[in-house]
Amino acid sequence: MKQGQGLSMNVIIIAAISLLVLVIISVLVLRAGGDVSTGTGCEGIGGQCVPSESGCPDGFRHDVVHNCKGRENEGKICCIPENFE
């Protein structure tokens, strides 16, 4: 076996390990990214998603900035506590 052949095998092994590490990091980042949209939604900030026709309960006000996300919340509005800044 020549010296050049051993070098290319090392490069292949290092590339495979690097690719595996990249895939693992990508999966971890993508999983954590899902929590961002949940945390910044209506319920993530302490609000409630209620049907738009019923309006916000006492002590809550309608918030137009934060959305009620997801299919189960279609047609609902975000109500946050009145003292929420």
N, C-alpha and C positions, 0 to 999 in steps of 0.2 A: 504494500500500500504506500502510495506516494504522500509526501507532506501536503500537497495541495488538496488532496481528497479529504484529509482529516480536517482541514480548515473549513471547507464548505459544510461538512457535517456539523461542526460547532456553530456555524452561522445559522443553519437550519434549526438546531435545537434552541438557540437563543431567541430566534424569531418566533418559534412556536410558544415558548414560555412567555414572551412579551405579548403575543396575541391573546393568550389565555388571561393574563393579568388585565389587559385592556378590556376584554369581555366582562370580567368580574367587576371591574370598576364601573363600566357602563351600566350594568344591571343594578348596581347599588345606587347610582345617581338617578336612574330612571324611577326606581321604586320610591326614593325620597322625594322626587319631584311631584309625585301624585299628591302628597300631603300638603303641598303649597296651595293648591287650588281649594282643597277642603278647609284649610286653616284661614284662608282669606274670604271665604264665603260667609253667608249670613249666620249660619249656626256656629261657624268657627270663631266668630267674634262675640258670641253670647246672645245672638238674636234668635227669633223664631220665624219659621216659614208658615204663614197662614193663608187660607184662601182669600183672594182679593176681594170677593164680595162680602166677606164677614168683617173685614177691616182689622186693625190692630187692637189687641186687648188693652184694658186700662193699664197705665204705667209704661206703655210702649208707644213708639212713634214709627211711622213708615220711613224706611231708609232706601233712598234711590241709588245709592252707591254700591251696596253689596247685593249680590244676587242670590236667589234660591236656586241652587244647582241640582241637576239630575232630573230624570224623567218623573220621579215621584213628586217633584216640586213644581211641575209645569202649572202655570196659572196662579202661582202663589206669590205673595209679596213678602219682603223681609221687614220684620218689625224688631226694632232694637229698643233697649231700655231708654227711657226719656233722659236719664242722667248720663248716658253714654256719650263720650266726646269723640 
